[in-house]
């Protein structure tokens, strides 16, 4: 190890030395020695690096040499651990994102994850056919992982790059018209017909309905409750049953397996409802309504409640939406809505004081030049 002359060392409370062709620096904090490479063979560059470290120490900062060694894999592991510790319901989705990210960033140092590299990842996912929303969710999980690393004590990384996010078409268009839903019910298995009807009328999420237990149902009061911690946003809520749902649940209660706590159990009636995608897709095909999602029931319930005159705040309290943005995202309007709007305006104009329909046509006739009219008559 080659150490610099003492007169150079005396100018800064540390030392600079060569290892091979690269300069290393040594400095102290609270009596502990820290050594790290500067990555350069230029002495002045090494001296600047030492001065920067000493300045950080004087400000009470702990040198974070390990930050240069942290890789994507370390950050991803911390992210999933955070999701597990906090019991996040989106752990499965986070794992899917990490799997896609790992295919590109595996073994990459955190310091090498730059905005430019993120754009390269976006292009790769485009080539693989991923949608904008999917790519955004993956980038959001990576950003979360890096933010967690930056917040550690000491920080695992010293910076988080700018994340370029993509524009999403966030308008949802899948709805069930009454005739389509009735057709679907005819081809669904018996154990799914009641499940779909409940989803169609309450607008609750699939996981909320699948995990619904009889202890949450009060047939006497005609209510169903979701307790705090059982929903996506952890807020409890309640829905009242209409006559059809009340009759349906009463019949199910009388015929239930007393050992099964679930309101909507599996085909055998002895456990939680499992994967229904195949049965759902088959019913949609046989009903001739095209591919539909179970989540379309949720969108339809929101639309139906709004059309029936329920205030937005009441609808949100039933479905569990936190903001009114849902009404913009679901674009709750169809041709019938537009036709009714035109009819209502026409009716209003007919009854408005001093307004006569057909005025524009009469004005056009009145202002037609006489010469043109005479000429046309002569012809």
N, C-alpha and C positions, 0 to 999 in steps of 0.2 A: 504494500500500500504506500503510495507516494503522497505525503502531506505537504501542503504549501508552507512557505517560510513563515516564521512566527510573526513577522511584521505585518503580513497579510491577515493572519488569523486575529491579530489584535484589533483590527478595525471593526470586526463583527464578532459577536459572542458565539462563535461556532467555527467550523472548519470546512474546507473544501479539499477534496482529494480525488485522485484518479483511480479508477478501476478499469484496466484496459484502456480504451480510448474515450471512456465516458466519465464525466465528473459526477461525483457524489457529494452530498452535503451532510453535515452532522451538526445538531443543535440540541438544546436542552429545554425542558419545561418541568418545573417542580423537581429538579434533580434527576429526571429521567432523560436518557439520551435517545434521540431519534435520528435514524439514518435513512436516507432515501436517494434514489438516483434522480438526476436532473434530466436525463435523456439527451444530453448535449455534450459535445466535445469542445464547446466554446466556453472559455473561462468566464468572460463577462456575463454570459447567459446564466452560468452556474451561480455566480456571485449575486445576480438579481434574484434568483430562486431562493438563495439563502436569506437575503434581505427580506423577501416577502414572507418567508416562514417565521423569521424572528419578529416581524411586525405583527403577525397573527398571534404569536405567543405573548407579546407585550399587551395585546388586547384581551388576554384571558382565554383565547380559543385553543382547543386541543387539536394538535396536528392530526390530520385524517389521512394517513398514508394508505390505509386499507381501501379507500374509495377507488383507487386506481385498479384494484384487484377484483372488485365486485363485478359479477357478470349478470346477465339477464336471468340465468337460472336461479341465482340467489334471490333476486327481487321477486321472481314469480313464486318461489317457494314461500316467501314472506307474505305475499298477497293472499295465497290460498290459506295459509295459516291464520291470517287475520279474519278471513271469511268464516273459517271453522270456529275460531274462538268466539266471534260475535254472533254465531248462529244465523248467518245471513241466508235467506231463502234462495238467493241467486248463486249459491256456490256452484251448482252444476253448470250454469251458464258461464261463470268465471273460468271453470275448468276447461270448457270448450274453447273459450277465447285463448287461454294459455296454450292449449294444444296447437292451435293455428299459429300463434306467435312463436312458439318454440321451433316450428319448422323453418323459420327465417332467422330468429335471433339466438338460437342455441349456441352457447359458447362465446357470444359477443360481450365484450366488456361494456359496462354501463356508460363509461365515458365515450364510447364509440357510437352510442345511440343518439344520433343527431337528427335534425329536421330533414336533412337530405336523405338519410337512411330510412326515415319514416315514410317519405314520399316513394322511395323505391319499394317499400313493403306494400304500400297502397296499390301501386301498379301491378305488383305480383298477385295480389288478391283479386284485382280486376280481371287479370288474365285467367284466374281460376273460376271466374263467374260469380264472385261474392257480391252481394248488394251493398249499396252505400251504408244502409243502416247496420248491417252485419260488420262491416269494416269499422264503422264508428264505435260499435260496442267493443271491438277488440282493442282499438286504440285507447278507448276510455279505461279499459282494464290495465293496459300497459302504463298509462299516465298515473293511475291510482297506485300501481306498484312502485313507480319511481317517486311519487310524492311520499309514500310510506318510508322509502329508503332515506329521503332527504330529511324526514322528521325524526329519525332515530337519534339517540344520544350515545356516542357521537354519530353524526350523520354517516350513512353508508355511501351516499353519493353527495356531491357538492353542487349539483345543478340539475334542473329538469328542463329539457329542451322544449321549444314551441311545437305543439302538436297540430298539424293541419287536419281539420275535420271536414267531412264532406257534406254537401247539401242533401237533405233527405226529403222525399215526397211523403209527408206525414199524414196525408189524408186517407182515412180508411174507407173503403168502398163496399165491403161485404155486408149485406143485409138480407134478412129473410122477409119476403112478403108473406102474408098469411097463407096463401094457397101453396107456396113453396114449402113452408114449414109443415103444413098438413100432409103434403105428399111425402116429405121426409119421414114423418112419424110412422107412416104405413109400412115402411121397409126397415125401420130400426128394430133390433131385438127388443123383446118386452122389457128387459131390465134397463135398457137405455132410453126407452120412450119417456118414462117418468123423469129421468135425469135431464133429458133435453128440454122437457116442458118446464121444469123448474128453472133451468138456465135461461130459457126464452122469456120467462116472465119476471124474474128477479134481476137478471143482468149480473149475477155473481160470477166470480172467476171459477175456472175448472177446479183448481186445487181446493177452493173454499167449499165447493159442493161435494167433491170426493171425500173430504175429511169431515163432513157434517155428521154429527152424532145425535141420537135421539134425545140425549140430555139437554140439547140446545133447542129442542122443539117444544113449544107449549101449545098443544092442540086446543086446550080450553080457551086460551087468550087469542089463539090464531096468530101466533108469532114464531119467528125463527131468529135466533141470535148467533152472532159470531163474537166470540170473546176476544179481548185485547191479546195480541200476540199470535192470533190464528189467521190474520189477514196479511196481505202483501205489505201494507204500511203500518201493521201492528195495532191499528185502531179497531175497537169493537164497534159493531153496528147491529141494527135490527130491521127486519122486514115483516110486514103484515101479509098474511095469506089471503088471497081472494078465494071465492067459493070453490073454484076448480082445484086449486092447490090444497086447500083445507080438506076437501073430500079425498083427494088423491093420497095425501099423507096419512089421513085417518085410516084408509083402507090398507096402506102399507104397514102401518103400526100394528094393526090387528093380525096381519099375516106374516109378521117378521119372525126371524130366528132370534129367540130371546138371548142367545149367546153372542150375537153379532151387534155391535153398538152403532154401526153405520146406517144412515138413512137410505143411502143409495149404494148398496153392496155390489159385489161382482155377480157374474151369471149364476153361480152356485148359491149366492145369498149368505155366505159365511165369512166374508172378508172384504177388505177395501177394494174399490173398483180399480182395475188395472188399465192396461193400454187398450184404448177403444178405437184407435185410428183405422184399423182395417174394417171393422164393422161400420164405422161412420162413412168411410169412403164408398163402401159397397152400397149402402143405403142411398147416398147421394147419386150414385150412378144409376141405380134402378129407378129412382124417383124422377130422373131426367132433369135435374136442376143444376147439373154441372158441379165442379169441385167447390165445396164450401168448408168453412172452418167452424169448429165449435164456438170460437170467439165471436163469430158473426151473431150468435145469440145475444151476447153481451151488448154489442153495438145496436142490435135491433131493439132490445129492451129499453135502452136509453132513448132511442128515437121514438118508440111508442109512448113512453111516459111523457116526453115533451109534447108530442102531438095531442095527447089526451088532456093537456093543460096543466100538468104538474110543474111547479117552479123548479128551476135548475138546481137550487140549493137542496130541495127535497130529493130530487133524482140522485144527486151526488151522495147524499146521506144513505141512500139505499144501495147504490152500486159500489160505493167506496172510493169514488174518484175524489182527489184532493183539490184539484183546480178546475175551473170551467173550460180550460183548453180542450177538454174532451169533446165539447160541442163543436169546436172548430175542426178538430182532427177527424171526427166522424162525419163531418160535412152532412149534417142531418137534413137532407132535402132530396126530393125526387121530382119527377115530372108532375105528379099529383099536387105537390106543394106549390110548384110554380103556377099550375093552372088555377089553383084556388086563390093564389095571390092576385092573379089577373082578374078573376071573377069578383073578388072583394073590392078591388079598386074600381071596377066598372060600376058596381052597386053603389059605392060611395059617391062617385061622380054623378050618378043619376039622382041621388037624393040631395046633393049639395045645392045650396041656394044660389040661384042665378046661373046655373050651369045647364046647358042643353046639349045632349048628345047629337052628333052629326053636324055640329057647327062648322067644322073644318071643310066638310064636303060642300056645304052651302056657300061658304066664303069663296071656295074655288070657282063655283058656278057664277057667283056674283061678279067676280073680278076677271072673268074670261073676256078678252077684247072683242068688241062687237064686230069689228071688221073680220076677225078670224071666224066668228060664229056665222056671219052672213056668208062668208066664202064657203064654209063647210056645208051650209044649207044649199047654196047654189050648186055645189058639186053633187 
